[in-house]
Amino acid sequence: MATLLLSAAGAAIGSGFGGSVLGLTGAVIGRAVGATLGRVIDQRLLGAGAEAVEMGRVERFRLMGASEGTALAQVYGRTRVAGQVIWATRFLETASKSGGGKGASRPKVTSYSYSLSLALALCEGAVGGIGRIWADGVEIRPSDLNLRLYHGTEDQLPDPKIAAVEGTDRAPAYRGIAYVVIEDLELAPYGNRVPQLSFEVIRLAQRDLAAAVGDLAQAVRAVALIPGTGEYALATTKVHYADGDAATVSANVNSGSGRSDLETSLDQLETELPRVGSVSLVVSWFGDDLRCGQCQIRPKVEQAQLEGAGMAWHVAGLKREDAVEVARVDGRQIYGGTPADGAVIEAIAELKRRGQEVMFYPFILMEQLPGNALPDPWTGAEGQPPLPWRGRITLNAAPGMPGSADGTAAAAAEVADFLGTAMPEHFEWREGRMRYDGPDEWRYRRFILHYAHLCAVAGGVDAFCIGSEMRGLTQIRGAGHSFPAVEALRQLAAEVRAILGPETRISYAADWSEYFGYHVEGDVYFHLDALWADPNIDFVGIDNYMPLSDWREGESHADVDWGSLYRLDYLMANVEGGEGYDWYYDSAEAARLQRRRAITDGAHQEPWVFRYKDLRGWWSHQHHDRIGGVRQ
C-alpha cells in the first residue's frame, strides 16, 4: 500500500520541477524514488518475501496423567474415569508452507501441527465397553478418534500400533487392564497439546460378585424398544428440521456420538446387555375415545409446519400437512409423533443387521386430556379419565352399566365399528410409500394391516403382535355367549399370516389379567382359548405385571415376618404364591386393611381357574366354561 501511495506522490512532486535528466522526466524520476521508499516501508510493516514467518511451533510438550506408580481404578457399574497414559509415541511434527514465491510481496509462512499415538489405562479387570468420551471436559464424538478399546481380558493381544513401534517381542498386552489406544491424535483442535481425556467406563458384575447376586446383564435376553413415539426416533438417517433462515434443529441426533439416537441406543444395548437377542419394536397410533364404536385410531405428527430434511414424514398414506397434531398441554406435545414409515423400515433393517430378532408390537396411546366432555362408559359421568389405558376401551356403556349392550348383537355392532372395514388389498407399496385405497376411516384394522404390509416391505419380521392389552374389548359379549372381538382378532391373524408368510410368528399380547379367562356374574369363560388355539397363532402372549409383593410400611403388616422387601426368597415365594395364587382382595377396603381371602373352588376343586398366577395349572388342565353354575 505504501508503495502505491508514495510512487503516486513522487510522480506529482517530480512533475512540478519540469525538465529531464538523462532523458527521464521529473515525473518518472519522482515515481521511482517514491516507489522505492514505499517498498521499504511495506517490507517493514508486512514482512519481506525473504523473511520467513513460523507459526504454531511448540518447543516442549507435557502429557496428561503419566505418573509412574499411579494406582489403577476399580470400576463398578458405569463410571467416568480419567485415562492414565501408559504408552505414547514421539510427537509427529508436520510443517505446511504458504506465501512467498518469485515476485511475491507476502512472506513465506510455515505452519506447524502435531499428532501422536498413545495408550491410556482405564481400570483394572474386564469391562463391557465405554460410552461417552470427554476432552478437556467437553464431550466429543468417539467416531472422531481412531480409537481401539481393549476390554481387559486375560487373553488380549498387544495392540498392532504398539507392536509396530516397539517391536513385536517388546510390545506388552496389558492383560487384565482395560485400556484404549488412540492412533494419530491430531492436537491442533486442543491448542497443539494433549487434552485431558476421560471416559465413561461400563463394567459388568465380575467373578464372585456375579455369582453371589446373579449377573442380570447376562440373564436378560429380550427388551422392548419404547416409547414407540417420535417422528424419527427409529431412523438411522440423520434428520433435522429447518425453517428458512432459522437455525436447524436435529430430530434424532441428541448425543455426543454424532450418530442417530437409534444407533447410539443399540450400541449401548449391546454393551450393557450383551446376550439380548430379541427386540420388541413398539410403534404407536393414537386413540381418542373409550367407547369402541366412537374411537378413531390414527397416526399423528408433533407439528405440521416443518418437514424433516433427510426423510419426509409419511405414514399410512398420510403426508405431514394432512396429518393431525398430537394433543398439547401448555403448548407442548404430550407425546412424540408416530414414527415415519421410512424410520420403521430403517429400524427393522438395523436390528436385523445387528443379529437381533424383531417382534413388531403395534401400540395404542389414548390422548384424552383433563376437562374433556366425553361420556365415561364405566361410570356414565361426563369426562373420561385423562390419558387412560387402552385396556379400558369398551362399549358405549360398559358391561354391568345400565343400558349396556353387552350380550347382544348390538354389542357386536359396536365392536365392528371399532374394527372398521379396511382389507389387505387396500394397501400397496408404490413409489417409496405405503398407499391406502380403502374406505376413508381411521379404525383398528387399518392400523394393524398397514404395519403388516410395512413389515413385509422391510423384509419381514420374526414375530408380529396383532394387538395388546385390549382387555375391555376382548371381554365384550355378543349374542349367545360369543366374543366378537376375539373372532375379529382371529380373522386379523389369518390376514397377517397371508401378508407375512409362514416364517413369522403371530400372536396377541394379552394383559396378565386377561389371558386366563373372564369371570363375570358368576360365570367363567375361557374367552381367549379360541384365539390361542387358532392355527395362525404361534404362541401365547402375556404382558406380565403380576404383583410380586404386598409389602407395607411399618412393623404391623401381614408380611413383616419376612424381614425385608428385598429378600430374594420373599419375592420368589410370590411367583407361584401370594396375591393372585393363594389369596385375593375382594374390595379396596380389604386391600387397605390386608384382609385376605383364600382362593378356593368348592364346586369343582379347580382353584387354578381363579388363579391368574397359576400359569402351570392353566396350561396343564382342560378348560371348561361355567355358565349359570354349570360346568360345560
C-alpha positions in Angstrom: 0.0 0.0 0.0 2.9 2.4 0.9 4.5 1.6 -2.5 1.4 2.7 -4.4 0.9 5.9 -2.4 4.5 7.1 -2.4 5.0 6.3 -6.1 2.0 8.5 -6.9 3.1 11.3 -4.6 6.7 11.2 -6.1 5.3 11.4 -9.6 3.3 14.5 -8.7 6.3 16.2 -7.0 8.7 15.4 -9.8 6.4 16.8 -12.5 6.4 20.1 -10.7 10.2 20.6 -11.3 9.8 20.1 -15.1 12.8 19.3 -17.4 14.5 16.0 -17.7 17.7 14.1 -16.6 19.3 11.6 -18.9 16.1 11.7 -20.9 13.9 10.9 -17.9 11.2 13.4 -16.9 10.8 14.7 -13.4 7.6 12.7 -13.0 9.3 9.4 -13.9 12.2 10.1 -11.5 9.8 11.1 -8.7 7.7 7.9 -9.2 10.8 5.7 -9.0 12.0 7.4 -5.8 8.6 7.2 -4.1 8.1 3.6 -5.1 11.5 2.6 -3.6 10.7 4.4 -0.3 7.2 2.8 -0.2 8.6 -0.7 -0.8 11.0 -0.3 2.2 8.0 0.7 4.4 5.9 -2.2 3.2 8.6 -4.7 3.9 8.9 -3.3 7.4 5.2 -3.5 8.1 4.2 -6.6 6.2 7.4 -8.7 6.0 9.6 -9.2 3.1 9.3 -12.3 1.0 12.8 -13.4 2.1 12.0 -13.1 5.8 10.2 -16.4 6.7 7.5 -16.5 9.4 6.9 -19.5 11.6 3.5 -20.2 13.2 2.3 -22.7 15.8 5.7 -24.3 16.6 5.9 -25.9 20.0 9.3 -26.5 21.8 8.1 -28.5 24.7 5.1 -30.9 25.4 3.5 -32.2 28.5 1.5 -35.4 28.7 -1.6 -35.8 30.8 -1.6 -38.3 33.8 1.6 -40.3 33.2 2.8 -40.7 36.7 4.7 -43.9 37.5 3.2 -45.9 40.3 -0.3 -44.4 40.0 -3.0 -46.9 41.2 -5.4 -48.4 38.7 -9.0 -47.5 39.2 -11.6 -50.1 40.3 -14.8 -49.6 38.4 -18.3 -51.0 39.3 -21.2 -50.3 37.1 -20.9 -47.1 35.0 -18.2 -44.6 36.0 -16.4 -41.7 34.4 -12.6 -42.1 34.8 -9.6 -40.2 33.6 -7.1 -42.2 31.5 -3.6 -42.8 32.6 -1.0 -42.7 29.8 0.8 -46.0 29.7 2.5 -45.6 26.3 3.0 -42.9 23.7 4.9 -42.3 20.5 7.1 -39.3 19.9 5.2 -36.2 18.7 5.0 -36.1 14.9 5.6 -32.6 13.6 4.0 -31.7 10.3 5.0 -28.4 8.5 3.0 -26.7 5.9 4.2 -23.7 3.9 2.4 -20.9 2.2 3.1 -17.5 0.7 6.5 -16.3 -0.7 7.5 -17.2 -4.2 9.0 -15.3 -7.0 7.9 -11.7 -7.0 5.6 -12.2 -4.1 5.2 -9.4 -1.5 3.8 -11.8 1.1 6.2 -13.6 3.4 6.8 -17.3 3.5 4.8 -18.7 6.3 5.5 -22.1 7.8 2.7 -23.6 10.0 3.3 -26.5 12.3 0.8 -29.1 13.5 1.3 -32.1 15.8 -0.1 -35.5 16.4 0.8 -38.6 18.4 -0.4 -42.0 19.3 -0.9 -43.0 22.9 -2.4 -45.7 25.1 -4.4 -44.9 28.2 -5.2 -47.3 31.0 -8.8 -47.1 32.3 -9.2 -49.6 35.1 -8.3 -53.0 36.4 -10.3 -56.0 35.1 -12.5 -56.7 32.1 -15.1 -54.0 31.1 -18.2 -54.3 29.0 -17.3 -51.2 27.0 -17.0 -47.4 27.0 -19.8 -44.9 26.5 -19.1 -41.1 26.2 -15.7 -39.5 25.9 -14.7 -36.0 27.1 -11.7 -33.9 26.0 -10.9 -31.1 28.4 -14.4 -31.5 29.9 -16.2 -31.3 26.5 -17.9 -34.3 25.1 -16.5 -35.4 21.8 -17.6 -38.0 19.2 -15.9 -41.4 19.6 -16.1 -41.5 15.8 -13.7 -38.5 15.6 -11.0 -40.6 17.2 -9.1 -43.5 15.7 -9.7 -45.4 18.9 -9.4 -49.1 19.8 -10.7 -50.5 23.1 -9.0 -53.4 24.9 -11.5 -54.8 27.4 -9.0 -56.0 29.9 -9.3 -59.8 29.4 -6.6 -62.2 30.4 -6.0 -63.3 26.8 -6.0 -59.9 25.0 -3.1 -59.5 22.4 -0.8 -56.5 22.0 -2.0 -53.5 20.0 -0.7 -53.5 16.4 0.4 -49.9 16.7 2.4 -50.5 19.8 3.9 -53.6 18.3 4.9 -51.7 15.1 6.7 -49.0 17.2 8.2 -51.1 19.9 8.7 -54.4 18.1 6.5 -57.5 18.3 8.6 -59.1 21.0 8.7 -56.0 23.2 5.0 -54.9 23.0 3.1 -55.5 26.2 -0.5 -56.8 26.0 -1.5 -55.2 29.4 -3.6 -58.3 30.2 -6.1 -57.7 33.0 -6.1 -53.9 32.3 -8.8 -52.2 30.3 -7.2 -49.6 28.1 -7.6 -47.6 24.9 -5.2 -46.9 22.1 -5.7 -43.6 20.2 -3.8 -43.6 16.9 -2.7 -40.3 15.2 -4.5 -38.0 17.6 -4.5 -34.5 16.0 -3.5 -31.9 18.6 -4.4 -28.7 16.7 -8.1 -28.7 18.0 -6.6 -28.6 21.5 -4.1 -25.8 21.0 -1.3 -28.2 20.0 -1.3 -30.0 23.3 -2.6 -33.4 24.6 -6.1 -32.8 26.0 -7.3 -34.2 29.3 -9.3 -37.2 28.2 -11.8 -39.0 30.4 -14.1 -42.0 29.5 -17.4 -43.4 30.6 -16.5 -46.9 31.5 -19.1 -49.7 31.8 -18.2 -52.7 33.8 -20.5 -55.7 34.5 -20.6 -57.8 37.6 -17.4 -59.8 38.0 -16.5 -63.2 39.3 -17.5 -63.7 42.9 -20.0 -60.8 42.9 -21.6 -62.0 39.7 -22.0 -65.5 41.3 -23.4 -64.0 44.5 -26.1 -61.7 43.1 -26.6 -63.3 39.7 -25.5 -61.4 36.7 -28.6 -59.6 35.5 -26.8 -58.2 32.4 -26.1 -61.8 31.3 -29.6 -63.0 32.1 -31.6 -60.5 30.0 -32.4 -62.0 26.6 -35.1 -59.6 25.2 -36.1 -56.0 25.6 -38.8 -53.6 24.4 -37.8 -50.6 22.4 -40.0 -47.8 23.7 -41.7 -45.3 24.0 -43.0 -46.1 20.4 -43.3 -42.4 19.5 -41.0 -39.8 17.9 -41.3 -39.0 14.2 -37.7 -40.0 13.5 -36.7 -41.8 16.7 -36.4 -45.1 14.8 -34.5 -43.7 11.8 -30.8 -44.4 11.2 -30.8 -41.5 8.7 -29.9 -38.2 10.4 -32.9 -35.9 10.1 -33.3 -32.2 11.1 -35.9 -29.5 10.9 -35.2 -26.2 9.3 -37.3 -23.1 9.0 -35.9 -20.7 6.4 -33.1 -18.7 8.0 -33.7 -20.1 11.4 -31.2 -22.5 13.0 -31.7 -26.1 12.2 -32.9 -28.5 15.0 -31.8 -32.1 15.0 -34.7 -34.6 15.1 -32.8 -37.7 16.0 -29.1 -36.9 16.9 -29.1 -35.9 20.6 -25.8 -37.3 21.9 -22.1 -36.7 21.5 -21.8 -39.8 19.4 -22.8 -37.9 16.3 -24.9 -40.9 15.2 -28.6 -41.3 15.2 -30.3 -41.9 18.5 -31.4 -45.4 17.5 -27.8 -46.4 16.6 -26.4 -44.9 19.8 -29.1 -46.7 21.9 -28.4 -50.0 20.2 -24.7 -49.6 20.8 -25.4 -49.1 24.5 -27.7 -52.1 24.5 -25.0 -54.4 23.0 -22.5 -53.1 25.6 -24.7 -53.4 28.7 -26.9 -56.4 27.8 -24.6 -58.4 25.6 -26.9 -61.5 25.5 -30.0 -59.8 24.3 -31.1 -61.4 21.0 -34.7 -60.2 20.6 -36.2 -56.7 20.5 -39.9 -55.7 20.6 -40.2 -52.8 18.2 -43.1 -50.6 19.6 -44.9 -48.2 17.2 -47.8 -46.1 18.3 -51.0 -44.7 16.9 -53.4 -42.6 18.9 -56.9 -43.4 20.2 -59.4 -40.7 21.2 -62.4 -42.3 23.0 -63.0 -45.2 25.4 -66.3 -46.0 23.6 -65.1 -48.5 21.0 -67.8 -47.6 18.4 -66.6 -43.9 18.6 -62.9 -44.5 18.9 -60.7 -43.4 16.0 -57.1 -44.7 15.9 -54.8 -42.7 13.7 -51.1 -41.7 13.3 -50.2 -38.1 14.4 -47.4 -35.6 14.0 -45.7 -33.4 16.5 -46.1 -30.4 14.3 -47.4 -29.9 10.7 -45.3 -26.9 9.6 -41.7 -28.1 9.2 -40.8 -31.2 7.2 -37.8 -33.3 8.2 -34.8 -32.8 6.0 -33.4 -36.2 5.0 -36.7 -38.1 5.4 -40.2 -36.8 4.8 -42.9 -37.9 7.2 -45.3 -40.4 5.6 -47.5 -42.8 7.5 -50.3 -45.0 6.1 -50.8 -42.8 3.1 -50.7 -39.5 5.0 -48.3 -36.7 4.4 -47.3 -34.3 7.2 -49.5 -31.4 6.1 -52.6 -33.7 6.1 -52.0 -35.3 9.5 -53.5 -34.3 12.8 -51.1 -33.0 15.5 -50.6 -34.7 18.8 -52.6 -33.1 21.7 -50.8 -30.4 23.7 -50.7 -29.2 27.3 -49.3 -25.7 27.9 -48.1 -25.6 24.3 -46.1 -28.8 24.5 -47.0 -32.1 22.9 -48.0 -34.8 25.4 -46.4 -37.5 23.2 -44.0 -37.7 20.4 -45.5 -38.2 16.9 -45.9 -41.5 15.2 -42.6 -42.8 13.7 -42.4 -42.2 10.0 -42.8 -45.3 7.8 -39.3 -44.9 6.5 -38.0 -44.8 10.0 -39.7 -48.0 10.9 -38.2 -49.7 7.9 -34.8 -48.5 8.8 -35.2 -49.7 12.4 -36.1 -53.2 11.3 -33.2 -53.3 8.9 -30.7 -52.1 11.6 -31.9 -54.6 14.2 -31.6 -57.4 11.7 -28.1 -56.2 10.7 -27.1 -56.4 14.4 -28.4 -60.0 14.6 -31.5 -59.2 16.7 -34.8 -60.9 16.2 -37.6 -58.4 15.7 -41.1 -58.6 17.2 -43.3 -55.9 15.8 -45.6 -54.5 18.6 -48.3 -52.0 17.5 -49.4 -49.9 20.4 -52.4 -47.6 21.1 -51.9 -44.5 23.1 -55.0 -42.8 24.4 -54.8 -39.0 24.5 -57.9 -37.7 26.2 -57.0 -34.6 28.2 -58.3 -33.3 31.6 -61.6 -31.5 31.2 -62.8 -33.4 28.2 -66.6 -33.8 27.9 -66.6 -37.4 26.5 -69.1 -39.7 28.4 -67.3 -42.2 30.6 -68.6 -45.7 29.7 -67.5 -47.1 33.0 -69.3 -44.5 35.2 -71.8 -42.7 33.0 -70.4 -39.4 34.1 -69.2 -36.6 31.8 -65.5 -36.6 31.2 -63.3 -39.6 30.5 -60.1 -40.1 32.6 -57.1 -38.3 31.2 -54.7 -40.5 29.2 -56.5 -43.7 30.0 -55.2 -47.3 29.5 -56.2 -48.9 26.1 -57.5 -51.8 28.2 -60.4 -49.6 29.2 -61.8 -49.4 25.6 -65.3 -50.9 25.8 -68.9 -50.4 24.8 -70.8 -47.1 24.9 -72.0 -48.4 28.3 -69.5 -50.8 29.8 -70.7 -54.3 30.8 -72.7 -54.1 34.0 -73.7 -50.5 33.5 -77.3 -49.6 32.9 -78.3 -49.7 29.2 -75.2 -51.7 28.3 -75.5 -53.7 25.0 -73.2 -56.4 26.4 -74.5 -59.9 25.5 -76.5 -58.7 22.4 -76.0 -58.3 18.7 -75.8 -54.5 19.3 -72.5 -55.1 21.2 -71.1 -56.9 18.2 -72.0 -54.0 16.0 -70.1 -51.6 18.3 -67.1 -53.8 18.1 -67.4 -53.9 14.3 -67.4 -50.1 14.2 -64.1 -50.1 16.2 -62.5 -52.6 13.8 -63.5 -50.8 10.5 -63.6 -52.3 7.1 -60.1 -52.0 5.7 -58.9 -55.1 3.8 -55.4 -56.3 2.9 -55.9 -55.4 -0.8 -56.4 -51.8 0.1 -52.6 -51.4 0.8 -49.8 -51.1 -1.8 -46.2 -50.0 -1.6 -45.7 -47.7 -4.5 -43.1 -45.0 -5.3 -41.4 -45.4 -1.9 -44.6 -45.0 0.1 -47.4 -47.2 1.5 -50.6 -46.2 -0.3 -54.1 -46.9 1.0 -57.1 -47.0 -1.3 -59.8 -48.3 1.1 -62.6 -46.6 3.0 -61.9 -43.2 4.5 -61.7 -44.3 8.1 -59.3 -44.5 10.9 -60.1 -47.8 12.6 -58.2 -50.7 14.1 -58.0 -52.9 11.0 -56.3 -50.2 9.1 -53.8 -49.8 11.9 -52.8 -53.5 12.0 -52.9 -54.2 8.3 -50.8 -51.2 7.5 -48.0 -52.4 9.6 -48.2 -56.0 8.4 -47.6 -54.7 4.9 -44.9 -52.3 6.1 -43.1 -55.2 7.8 -43.3 -57.2 4.6 -41.7 -54.3 2.7 -38.9 -54.2 5.3 -38.1 -57.8 4.5 -40.3 -59.4 7.2 -40.0 -59.7 11.0 -39.6 -62.7 13.3 -42.8 -62.1 15.2 -45.9 -59.8 14.9 -48.5 -58.9 17.5 -52.0 -58.2 16.2 -52.8 -56.3 19.3 -52.1 -55.9 23.0 -53.9 -55.5 26.4 -57.3 -54.7 25.0 -59.0 -56.4 27.9 -62.1 -54.3 27.9 -62.7 -55.1 24.2 -62.0 -58.9 24.2 -64.4 -59.3 27.2 -67.4 -57.8 25.3 -70.0 -60.5 24.8 -72.2 -60.7 21.7 -75.4 -62.8 21.4 -75.2 -66.4 22.5 -72.1 -66.1 24.8 -70.0 -65.1 21.8 -66.9 -62.8 22.0 -66.9 -60.7 18.7 -63.5 -59.0 19.3 -61.9 -62.4 19.8 -63.3 -63.6 16.5 -62.1 -60.4 14.8 -58.6 -61.0 16.1 -58.6 -64.5 14.6 -59.6 -63.0 11.3 -56.8 -60.5 11.5 -54.3 -63.2 12.4 -55.2 -65.1 9.2 -54.8 -61.9 7.1 -51.5 -61.0 8.7 -50.3 -64.6 8.1 -51.1 -64.2 4.4 -49.1 -61.0 4.2 -46.1 -62.0 6.2 -45.9 -65.7 5.4 -45.3 -68.9 7.5 -41.9 -67.9 8.9 -43.4 -65.0 11.0 -44.7 -66.0 14.5 -48.0 -64.3 15.2 -49.8 -63.7 18.5 -51.8 -61.3 20.6 -50.2 -59.8 23.7 -52.9 -60.3 26.4 -52.8 -58.4 29.6 -51.9 -60.6 32.6 -55.4 -60.1 34.0 -56.9 -61.1 30.7 -55.1 -64.1 29.2 -56.5 -66.8 31.5 -60.3 -66.1 31.3 -63.2 -63.8 32.0 -65.2 -64.1 35.2 -68.5 -62.2 35.3 -71.8 -62.6 37.2 -70.7 -66.0 38.5 -69.9 -67.3 35.0 -66.4 -68.4 33.9 -65.4 -68.0 30.3 -62.1 -69.1 28.7 -62.8 -66.4 26.2 -59.4 -66.3 24.6 -59.0 -70.0 24.1 -60.4 -69.8 20.6 -57.6 -67.3 19.7 -54.8 -69.3 21.5 -55.9 -72.4 19.7 -56.2 -70.8 16.2 -53.7 -72.3 13.7 -52.5 -68.8 12.8 -51.5 -68.1 16.4 -48.0 -69.4 17.2 -47.6 -68.6 20.9 -49.5 -67.3 24.0 -48.5 -63.7 24.6 -48.8 -62.2 28.1 -47.8 -58.7 29.1 -46.9 -59.8 32.7 -47.1 -57.3 35.5 -48.3 -59.6 38.2 -47.6 -58.4 41.8 -44.5 -59.9 43.5 -45.1 -58.4 46.9 -47.7 -56.9 49.2 -45.1 -55.1 51.4 -46.3 -52.1 53.6 -44.6 -49.5 55.7 -44.3 -50.1 59.4 -44.0 -53.2 61.7 -47.5 -54.5 61.8 -48.4 -55.5 58.2 -49.1 -59.1 57.1 -45.6 -59.8 55.5 -43.4 -58.3 58.2 -42.1 -61.7 59.3 -40.1 -61.9 56.0 -37.9 -59.1 57.4 -37.3 -57.2 54.2 -39.0 -56.4 50.9 -35.6 -57.1 49.2 -35.2 -60.7 50.3 -35.0 -62.8 47.3 -36.8 -65.8 48.9 -39.7 -63.4 49.7 -40.0 -62.3 46.1 -39.6 -65.9 44.8 -42.4 -67.0 47.1 -44.7 -64.6 45.4 -44.2 -66.0 41.9 -46.3 -69.1 42.4 -47.8 -67.8 45.6 -49.2 -64.8 47.3 -51.7 -62.5 45.8 -53.4 -64.0 42.7 -52.4 -67.5 43.7 -53.1 -68.2 47.4 -55.4 -65.3 48.2 -57.1 -62.2 46.8 -58.7 -58.9 48.0 -62.4 -58.6 47.3 -62.5 -54.8 47.8 -60.4 -51.7 48.0 -61.1 -51.6 51.7 -59.9 -55.2 52.1 -56.7 -54.3 50.3 -56.1 -51.3 52.6 -56.5 -53.5 55.7 -54.8 -56.5 54.1 -57.9 -58.6 54.7 -57.1 -61.5 52.5 -59.4 -64.2 51.2 -58.2 -67.6 50.2 -58.6 -68.7 46.5 -60.6 -71.9 46.5 -63.1 -73.8 44.3 -65.6 -75.7 46.4 -67.7 -76.6 43.3 -65.2 -78.4 41.2 -61.9 -78.4 43.1 -60.2 -76.4 40.3 -58.7 -73.4 42.1 -56.3 -72.8 39.2 -59.3 -71.5 37.3 -59.3 -68.4 39.5 -55.5 -68.0 40.0 -54.1 -65.7 37.4 -50.6 -66.5 38.6 -51.1 -70.3 38.1 -49.8 -70.5 34.5 -48.8 -74.1 35.2 -52.3 -75.1 36.2 -53.9 -73.1 33.3 -51.6 -74.7 30.8 -51.8 -78.3 32.0 -55.6 -78.7 32.6 -58.6 -79.0 30.3 -60.7 -75.8 30.1 -64.4 -75.9 30.8 -66.6 -72.7 30.8 -69.0 -72.4 33.6 -72.3 -70.8 32.6 -75.1 -70.4 35.0 -73.2 -72.5 37.5 -72.9 -75.4 35.1 -69.5 -76.7 34.0 -69.7 -77.1 30.3 
